[in-house]
Amino acid sequence: MKITRCKLSKKVQRRLLEFFTAEVTARTAADLLDIQPNTAVLFDHKIRLVIDYHLSLEADELFDGEVE
């Protein structure tokens, strides 16, 4: 799974990802990048969905088979 249908440039996406990993709030990241706060919030939400998807795949592989 990857982030699709995003109208932000790759440069802005990369910067938002850097801010996400540095635990900067979406509103602050939006102010720094001069974009709408709702755009930054939506992008953070998409990042969380991708992380959740990959973690669930790892959990499926880890608990493959019978679990007591």
Protein Blocks (a to p, Z undefined) as FASTA:
>chain_A
ZZehiabdfklmmmmmmmmmnopafklmmmmnopafklmmmmmmmmmmmmmmmmmmmmmm
mmgcjdZZ
